[in-house]
Amino acid sequence: MSIQATPTRRAPAATRTRTPGPPPAKPLLALVLFPIIAVCVVWTFAWPTARTAPHDLPIGVVGSATDTAAVRQRLAATGDAFAARAFPDENAARKAIGDREIYGAVVAGSGGTTVLTAPAASPAVARLLTQVFAPAAGQTATRSVVPLPRNDPNGAALPSLIVPLVLSGIVGGVLGLLMVRRLRQRLLVLVAGSAAAGLLCAALVQGWLELLNGSQPANAGTLALTVLSIASPLAGLSSLIGPRGIGMAAVVFAVAGNAFSGVASAPDLLPVPVGAIGALLPPGAGVGLLRSTAYFDGAGALGHLAVLVGWSLLGLVLLCVSAAKSRPAPVAQD
């Protein structure tokens, strides 16, 4: 006896269930936003670079009124590019450079002109001072007061560090947010993880590659605090408002923070007020603090340190607030 299979009937077209797709407006909105965001990101990086120029750049001038006449004429010709301070002698100017009060100095005398530079503060500014204040060939001497490390004569180490540090902070914040649930464990992951990252990165960059000078523990602490100042706010903001916090933190730190840091030139060379904004964000403050600990024995570090500590504490506080809001309310007992 043969058994015939009963043919299955297809449901009428009117009764078939369809997976709902996005509303027609959303693809159009995404199509419009995509190029706008791309243009904004490119503008954020390209505009400061295209408008790089000195703005009230602090430098020193040493010499009598007669000897410095030519120097002051060059200063007047540059408009507001430089903010010159008079120093009684070369030693005083050197001390001001070492204290990060000025970027360099011009010492004029009967024997010629000496340009004092600090490539460790900014290779771009050091080159600029030599070009602007160099008279006829053979009459100028250039002396580096705070030089760069032997293995980094062009100052490429810090610009190459900034993006990995920002990415490390973003990744660390995401890991602390997604892989750990309890508040204490999140705090431990962020703080201990940032400290370990700073130690390992300092051992790599300074201990092995020898691209930094100064105290290795101090540099490690700077790197760790820079990572924490990015990871902590990202985790705190995201735990409070959801995944949008990751995008907001990434835009502020990875886009604006990198573009406005001035690491490839100097904050004083960026358009106003870009340099000031960059100094208040973790990438710019981290670079400034690392210059202080690596090349200037900690001079000028206090402001940068305050910025990094402030961002780190803000993120940790946001984590605590989020944990308190998500904690279930106690059940009232009769």
Buried (B, 14 or more C-beta within 10 A) or exposed (E): EEEEEEEEEEEEEEEEEEEEEEEEEEEEEEEEEEEEEEEEBEEBBEBBEEEBBBBEBBBBBBBEEEBBEBBBEBBEEEEEBBBBBEBEEBEBBBBBBBEBBBBBBBBBEEEBBBBBBBBBBBBBBBEBBBEBBBEEEEEBEBBBBBBBBEEBEEBEBBBEBBEEBBBBBBBBBBBBBEEBEEBEEBBEBBBEBBBEBBBBBBBEBBEEEEBBBBBBEBBBBBBBBBBBBBBBBBBBBBBBEEEEBBEBBBBBBBBBBBBBBBBBBBBBBBBEEBBEBBBBBBBBBBBBBBBBBBBBBBBBBEEBBEBBBBBBBBBBEBBBEBBEEEEEEEEEEE
